[in-house]
């Protein structure tokens, strides 16, 4: 069993920083780690007059306390430890059509013996993101180490709950805005806790994904096809060969009104793994309700049942 408690250190350790957006430039904009800029009107964290207009610094600090019992299925083998994550990013904009971004990351599992530290818990300071973004509306090209997030991230996503989260090395092309198409060719980055992170040989994960927000009111539709190709694998029979698998599908989520929302996904997978064939599929659907009424416990105190509105923001493929 695992018990977790999460806290964002930015508001506690550095009061002038907020949890997602830390340092903004003189343009009056703030940028969070998800790459979303908002107009001034909220609290502006640590605005420095000597920061050039073409540069933005950001920082993210996070800590989570976990308690695992019966580690490795051994009764009584329990550990309490602290997952820490520090990220520091630098964005420069040398031209209207070019943005460069570099983000370093340092993660640890304090108090947990190394034999029990999982691969997604620890990564001594390394480059998490490093890319160039070329953009001339309506076309964007991103080259380098970046995050990929589509839909609810059930098939492709960064897995932000983990201490390290996931990134890819490669290229992404995008055309469109509210309705857009992404085409990418990448390879997932393998985390090496004590050395530089790197991807495997060649680019082996490719795909195309659309984001459609205007065809159906209050609904986002994400059709996709993902392809994985590996030159050399060994089947269960010991036969050496290649792996090629394609996963087409569609995902949709939206608001039904009056507090109701839904999310659904369907996908098929076909291909081969050396001399074995791949035939699989997946489906997922859920309907949710968000309470919007408030329960008054006293004339001056109210308990609100809902925690907020559903987010309509979608991945930008950067600053994740």
KOLDRENVO-655647 format. One record per residue (C-alpha): residue number from 1; residue in three letters; x, y, z. Coordinates in Angstrom, 1 decimal, decimal comma, always signed. Example, Ala and Ser with C-alpha at 12.3 -4.5 7.8 and 13.67 -1.06 7.14 Angstrom:
BEGIN
{1 ALA {+12,3 -4,5 +7,8}}
{2 SER {+13,7 -1,1 +7,1}}
END
This chain:
BEGIN
{1 UNK {+0,0 +0,0 +0,0}}
{2 UNK {+1,2 +3,5 -0,8}}
{3 UNK {+0,1 +6,6 +1,0}}
{4 UNK {+1,0 +10,0 -0,5}}
{5 UNK {+0,9 +13,6 +0,6}}
{6 UNK {+1,9 +16,3 -1,9}}
{7 UNK {+2,9 +19,9 -1,4}}
{8 UNK {+4,2 +22,6 -3,7}}
{9 UNK {+7,2 +24,2 -2,1}}
{10 UNK {+7,3 +27,4 -4,2}}
{11 UNK {+4,8 +29,2 -2,0}}
{12 UNK {+6,4 +28,1 +1,3}}
{13 UNK {+10,1 +28,3 +0,6}}
{14 UNK {+10,1 +31,3 -1,7}}
{15 UNK {+7,1 +33,4 -0,9}}
{16 UNK {+7,6 +35,6 -4,0}}
{17 UNK {+7,1 +32,6 -6,3}}
{18 UNK {+3,8 +30,9 -7,1}}
{19 UNK {+3,5 +27,2 -7,7}}
{20 UNK {+3,7 +27,2 -11,5}}
{21 UNK {+4,8 +30,6 -12,6}}
{22 UNK {+7,9 +32,0 -11,0}}
{23 UNK {+9,7 +34,7 -13,0}}
{24 UNK {+8,1 +36,8 -15,6}}
{25 UNK {+9,4 +39,5 -18,0}}
{26 UNK {+8,6 +43,1 -18,5}}
{27 UNK {+5,9 +42,4 -21,1}}
{28 UNK {+3,4 +42,0 -18,3}}
{29 UNK {+2,9 +38,3 -19,1}}
{30 UNK {+3,4 +35,3 -16,9}}
{31 UNK {+4,3 +31,8 -18,1}}
{32 UNK {+3,6 +28,6 -16,2}}
{33 UNK {+5,4 +25,3 -16,7}}
{34 UNK {+2,7 +24,1 -19,0}}
{35 UNK {+3,4 +26,9 -21,5}}
{36 UNK {+0,3 +29,0 -20,9}}
{37 UNK {+0,6 +32,7 -20,8}}
{38 UNK {-2,0 +34,9 -19,1}}
{39 UNK {-2,5 +38,6 -19,1}}
{40 UNK {-1,6 +40,7 -16,1}}
{41 UNK {-4,4 +41,0 -13,6}}
{42 UNK {-3,3 +38,3 -11,3}}
{43 UNK {-0,3 +38,3 -8,9}}
{44 UNK {+2,9 +38,8 -10,8}}
{45 UNK {+5,8 +36,8 -9,3}}
{46 UNK {+9,3 +38,3 -9,0}}
{47 UNK {+9,3 +40,7 -11,8}}
{48 UNK {+12,8 +42,0 -12,4}}
{49 UNK {+13,4 +45,2 -14,3}}
{50 UNK {+16,8 +44,0 -15,5}}
{51 UNK {+15,5 +40,9 -17,2}}
{52 UNK {+15,5 +41,5 -21,0}}
{53 UNK {+12,2 +41,5 -22,8}}
{54 UNK {+13,3 +38,5 -24,9}}
{55 UNK {+14,0 +36,2 -22,0}}
{56 UNK {+11,9 +34,4 -19,4}}
{57 UNK {+13,0 +32,4 -16,4}}
{58 UNK {+10,8 +29,9 -14,7}}
{59 UNK {+11,1 +27,5 -11,7}}
{60 UNK {+9,0 +24,7 -10,3}}
{61 UNK {+9,5 +23,1 -6,8}}
{62 UNK {+7,5 +20,1 -5,7}}
{63 UNK {+7,7 +17,7 -2,8}}
{64 UNK {+5,6 +14,6 -2,0}}
{65 UNK {+5,7 +12,5 +1,1}}
{66 UNK {+5,0 +8,8 +0,5}}
{67 UNK {+4,7 +5,7 +2,8}}
{68 UNK {+5,0 +2,3 +1,3}}
{69 UNK {+4,2 -0,9 +3,2}}
{70 UNK {+5,3 -4,4 +2,3}}
{71 UNK {+7,8 -3,2 -0,3}}
{72 UNK {+8,7 -6,1 -2,7}}
{73 UNK {+5,8 -8,0 -1,1}}
{74 UNK {+7,8 -8,4 +2,2}}
{75 UNK {+5,5 -8,0 +5,3}}
{76 UNK {+6,8 -5,3 +7,6}}
{77 UNK {+9,2 -3,8 +5,0}}
{78 UNK {+7,9 -0,3 +5,0}}
{79 UNK {+9,5 +3,1 +4,2}}
{80 UNK {+8,6 +6,7 +4,6}}
{81 UNK {+10,4 +8,9 +2,1}}
{82 UNK {+10,2 +12,3 +0,4}}
{83 UNK {+10,0 +12,8 -3,3}}
{84 UNK {+11,6 +16,1 -4,3}}
{85 UNK {+11,6 +17,8 -7,7}}
{86 UNK {+13,3 +21,0 -8,8}}
{87 UNK {+13,0 +22,4 -12,3}}
{88 UNK {+14,6 +25,5 -13,7}}
{89 UNK {+13,8 +26,8 -17,2}}
{90 UNK {+15,1 +29,5 -19,5}}
{91 UNK {+13,2 +30,7 -22,6}}
{92 UNK {+14,7 +33,1 -25,1}}
{93 UNK {+13,0 +34,7 -28,1}}
{94 UNK {+15,7 +36,0 -30,4}}
{95 UNK {+13,2 +36,5 -33,3}}
{96 UNK {+9,5 +36,8 -33,7}}
{97 UNK {+9,4 +33,4 -35,4}}
{98 UNK {+11,9 +31,6 -33,1}}
{99 UNK {+11,8 +30,5 -29,4}}
{100 UNK {+14,4 +28,4 -27,6}}
{101 UNK {+13,7 +26,7 -24,3}}
{102 UNK {+16,0 +24,8 -21,9}}
{103 UNK {+14,8 +23,2 -18,7}}
{104 UNK {+17,0 +21,4 -16,1}}
{105 UNK {+15,6 +18,9 -13,6}}
{106 UNK {+16,8 +17,4 -10,3}}
{107 UNK {+14,7 +14,7 -8,6}}
{108 UNK {+15,4 +12,5 -5,5}}
{109 UNK {+13,7 +10,1 -3,2}}
{110 UNK {+15,0 +11,2 +0,1}}
{111 UNK {+15,0 +8,6 +2,8}}
{112 UNK {+14,4 +5,6 +0,5}}
{113 UNK {+17,2 +3,1 +0,2}}
{114 UNK {+18,6 +2,9 -3,4}}
{115 UNK {+17,5 -0,7 -4,0}}
{116 UNK {+13,9 +0,4 -3,7}}
{117 UNK {+14,2 +3,6 -5,7}}
{118 UNK {+12,2 +3,3 -9,0}}
{119 UNK {+13,4 +4,6 -12,3}}
{120 UNK {+10,8 +7,4 -12,2}}
{121 UNK {+11,9 +8,7 -8,8}}
{122 UNK {+15,5 +9,8 -9,1}}
{123 UNK {+17,4 +11,8 -11,7}}
{124 UNK {+20,5 +13,9 -10,7}}
{125 UNK {+20,5 +17,2 -12,4}}
{126 UNK {+19,9 +16,7 -16,1}}
{127 UNK {+18,3 +18,4 -19,2}}
{128 UNK {+14,6 +17,6 -19,2}}
{129 UNK {+13,6 +19,8 -22,1}}
{130 UNK {+15,8 +21,5 -24,8}}
{131 UNK {+14,2 +22,5 -28,1}}
{132 UNK {+13,8 +25,1 -30,8}}
{133 UNK {+10,4 +26,3 -31,7}}
{134 UNK {+10,0 +27,8 -35,2}}
{135 UNK {+6,5 +29,4 -35,6}}
{136 UNK {+4,9 +31,3 -38,5}}
{137 UNK {+1,2 +31,1 -38,2}}
{138 UNK {-0,4 +28,7 -38,7}}
{139 UNK {+2,6 +26,4 -38,8}}
{140 UNK {+4,9 +25,4 -35,9}}
{141 UNK {+7,9 +23,2 -35,9}}
{142 UNK {+9,5 +22,0 -32,7}}
{143 UNK {+12,9 +20,3 -32,8}}
{144 UNK {+14,6 +18,8 -29,8}}
{145 UNK {+13,7 +17,3 -26,4}}
{146 UNK {+10,0 +18,0 -25,6}}
{147 UNK {+6,9 +16,7 -24,1}}
{148 UNK {+4,0 +15,0 -25,9}}
{149 UNK {+0,4 +15,2 -24,5}}
{150 UNK {-2,7 +14,1 -26,2}}
{151 UNK {-6,2 +13,9 -24,8}}
{152 UNK {-6,4 +12,4 -21,3}}
{153 UNK {-2,8 +11,1 -21,7}}
{154 UNK {-4,0 +7,5 -21,5}}
{155 UNK {-1,9 +6,5 -24,5}}
{156 UNK {+0,6 +9,4 -24,9}}
{157 UNK {+1,5 +11,8 -22,1}}
{158 UNK {+4,2 +13,0 -19,8}}
{159 UNK {+2,8 +11,2 -16,6}}
{160 UNK {+3,4 +14,3 -14,4}}
{161 UNK {+2,5 +12,5 -11,2}}
{162 UNK {+5,7 +10,6 -11,4}}
{163 UNK {+8,8 +12,4 -10,0}}
{164 UNK {+10,6 +12,5 -13,3}}
{165 UNK {+7,8 +12,5 -15,9}}
{166 UNK {+8,4 +11,7 -19,5}}
{167 UNK {+9,9 +13,5 -22,5}}
{168 UNK {+10,9 +12,7 -26,1}}
{169 UNK {+13,7 +13,6 -28,5}}
{170 UNK {+12,7 +14,3 -32,0}}
{171 UNK {+10,6 +16,6 -34,3}}
{172 UNK {+7,0 +17,8 -34,2}}
{173 UNK {+5,2 +19,7 -36,9}}
{174 UNK {+1,9 +21,4 -36,2}}
{175 UNK {-0,6 +23,3 -38,4}}
{176 UNK {-3,7 +25,0 -37,3}}
{177 UNK {-5,0 +26,6 -34,0}}
{178 UNK {-8,4 +25,7 -32,6}}
{179 UNK {-8,5 +22,8 -35,1}}
{180 UNK {-5,0 +21,5 -35,6}}
{181 UNK {-2,9 +18,6 -36,8}}
{182 UNK {+0,3 +17,4 -35,2}}
{183 UNK {+2,7 +15,1 -36,9}}
{184 UNK {+5,8 +13,9 -35,0}}
{185 UNK {+8,8 +11,5 -35,2}}
{186 UNK {+10,5 +10,9 -31,8}}
{187 UNK {+12,1 +8,5 -29,4}}
{188 UNK {+11,3 +8,4 -25,7}}
{189 UNK {+14,1 +9,6 -23,4}}
{190 UNK {+15,5 +7,0 -21,0}}
{191 UNK {+16,3 +8,4 -17,6}}
{192 UNK {+19,8 +7,6 -16,3}}
{193 UNK {+19,9 +8,7 -12,6}}
{194 UNK {+23,7 +9,3 -12,4}}
{195 UNK {+24,5 +10,2 -16,1}}
{196 UNK {+23,0 +12,1 -19,0}}
{197 UNK {+19,6 +11,1 -20,1}}
{198 UNK {+19,4 +9,9 -23,7}}
{199 UNK {+17,1 +8,1 -26,2}}
{200 UNK {+17,5 +4,8 -27,9}}
{201 UNK {+19,0 +4,3 -31,3}}
{202 UNK {+17,1 +6,2 -33,9}}
{203 UNK {+13,6 +7,7 -33,9}}
{204 UNK {+11,1 +4,8 -33,3}}
{205 UNK {+7,9 +6,5 -32,2}}
{206 UNK {+5,9 +8,3 -34,8}}
{207 UNK {+2,4 +9,6 -35,0}}
{208 UNK {-0,3 +12,0 -36,2}}
{209 UNK {-3,0 +13,5 -33,9}}
{210 UNK {-5,7 +16,0 -34,6}}
{211 UNK {-7,3 +18,4 -32,1}}
{212 UNK {-10,8 +19,4 -33,2}}
{213 UNK {-12,7 +21,9 -31,0}}
{214 UNK {-15,2 +23,6 -33,2}}
{215 UNK {-17,1 +20,7 -34,9}}
{216 UNK {-19,2 +19,8 -31,9}}
{217 UNK {-20,1 +22,4 -29,3}}
{218 UNK {-18,4 +22,1 -25,9}}
{219 UNK {-16,5 +19,0 -27,2}}
{220 UNK {-12,9 +18,3 -28,1}}
{221 UNK {-12,3 +15,4 -30,5}}
{222 UNK {-8,8 +13,8 -30,9}}
{223 UNK {-8,4 +11,4 -33,7}}
{224 UNK {-4,9 +9,8 -33,8}}
{225 UNK {-2,6 +7,1 -35,2}}
{226 UNK {+0,6 +6,1 -33,4}}
{227 UNK {+3,3 +3,9 -34,8}}
{228 UNK {+6,1 +2,2 -33,0}}
{229 UNK {+9,0 +0,7 -35,0}}
{230 UNK {+12,0 -1,1 -33,5}}
{231 UNK {+14,6 -2,7 -35,7}}
{232 UNK {+15,6 -5,7 -33,6}}
{233 UNK {+13,5 -7,6 -31,0}}
{234 UNK {+13,4 -11,3 -29,9}}
{235 UNK {+10,1 -13,1 -29,7}}
{236 UNK {+9,1 -15,7 -27,1}}
{237 UNK {+10,3 -18,4 -29,5}}
{238 UNK {+13,7 -16,9 -29,6}}
{239 UNK {+13,3 -15,6 -33,1}}
{240 UNK {+15,1 -12,3 -33,8}}
{241 UNK {+13,2 -9,8 -36,0}}
{242 UNK {+11,6 -6,3 -36,1}}
{243 UNK {+8,7 -4,8 -34,3}}
{244 UNK {+6,1 -2,6 -36,0}}
{245 UNK {+2,8 -1,8 -34,4}}
{246 UNK {+0,2 +0,8 -35,4}}
{247 UNK {-2,5 +2,2 -33,0}}
{248 UNK {-5,3 +4,2 -34,6}}
{249 UNK {-8,2 +5,5 -32,6}}
{250 UNK {-10,3 +8,5 -31,4}}
{251 UNK {-10,8 +10,3 -28,2}}
{252 UNK {-13,5 +12,8 -27,2}}
{253 UNK {-14,3 +14,7 -24,1}}
{254 UNK {-16,7 +17,6 -23,4}}
{255 UNK {-19,5 +19,2 -21,4}}
{256 UNK {-23,1 +17,9 -21,4}}
{257 UNK {-24,4 +20,9 -19,5}}
{258 UNK {-25,7 +21,3 -16,0}}
{259 UNK {-22,5 +20,0 -14,4}}
{260 UNK {-22,3 +16,8 -16,5}}
{261 UNK {-19,2 +15,9 -18,6}}
{262 UNK {-17,9 +12,9 -20,4}}
{263 UNK {-14,7 +11,3 -21,7}}
{264 UNK {-14,4 +8,4 -24,1}}
{265 UNK {-11,6 +6,7 -26,0}}
{266 UNK {-11,4 +3,8 -28,5}}
{267 UNK {-8,3 +2,3 -30,1}}
{268 UNK {-7,1 -0,7 -32,1}}
{269 UNK {-3,6 -2,0 -32,3}}
{270 UNK {-2,2 -4,2 -35,1}}
{271 UNK {+1,3 -5,2 -36,0}}
{272 UNK {+4,0 -7,7 -35,5}}
{273 UNK {+6,7 -8,5 -33,0}}
{274 UNK {+9,3 -10,6 -34,8}}
{275 UNK {+7,3 -13,7 -35,8}}
{276 UNK {+4,4 -13,0 -33,5}}
{277 UNK {+1,3 -10,9 -34,6}}
{278 UNK {-0,3 -8,2 -32,6}}
{279 UNK {-4,1 -7,9 -32,4}}
{280 UNK {-5,5 -5,9 -29,5}}
{281 UNK {-7,8 -3,0 -28,7}}
{282 UNK {-8,9 -0,8 -25,9}}
{283 UNK {-12,0 +1,2 -24,9}}
{284 UNK {-12,8 +3,6 -22,1}}
{285 UNK {-15,8 +5,8 -21,2}}
{286 UNK {-16,8 +7,8 -18,2}}
{287 UNK {-19,4 +10,3 -17,3}}
{288 UNK {-18,9 +12,7 -14,4}}
{289 UNK {-20,9 +15,3 -12,5}}
{290 UNK {-19,5 +18,4 -10,9}}
{291 UNK {-21,6 +19,9 -8,0}}
{292 UNK {-22,2 +23,6 -8,4}}
{293 UNK {-24,3 +24,3 -5,3}}
{294 UNK {-23,0 +25,5 -2,0}}
{295 UNK {-23,9 +24,4 +1,4}}
{296 UNK {-24,2 +27,2 +4,0}}
{297 UNK {-23,1 +26,1 +7,5}}
{298 UNK {-23,4 +29,6 +9,0}}
{299 UNK {-24,2 +33,1 +8,0}}
{300 UNK {-20,5 +33,9 +7,5}}
{301 UNK {-19,2 +30,5 +6,4}}
{302 UNK {-19,9 +28,4 +3,3}}
{303 UNK {-18,7 +25,0 +2,2}}
{304 UNK {-18,6 +24,8 -1,6}}
{305 UNK {-18,9 +21,3 -2,9}}
{306 UNK {-17,3 +21,8 -6,3}}
{307 UNK {-13,5 +22,4 -6,6}}
{308 UNK {-13,6 +24,4 -9,9}}
{309 UNK {-14,4 +24,4 -13,5}}
{310 UNK {-13,2 +21,8 -16,0}}
{311 UNK {-10,1 +22,9 -17,9}}
{312 UNK {-10,4 +23,3 -21,6}}
{313 UNK {-6,7 +23,8 -22,2}}
{314 UNK {-4,9 +21,4 -24,5}}
{315 UNK {-1,4 +20,5 -25,0}}
{316 UNK {+0,9 +22,8 -26,8}}
{317 UNK {+3,7 +20,3 -27,1}}
{318 UNK {+6,1 +22,5 -25,1}}
{319 UNK {+6,7 +23,7 -21,5}}
{320 UNK {+5,2 +20,6 -20,0}}
END
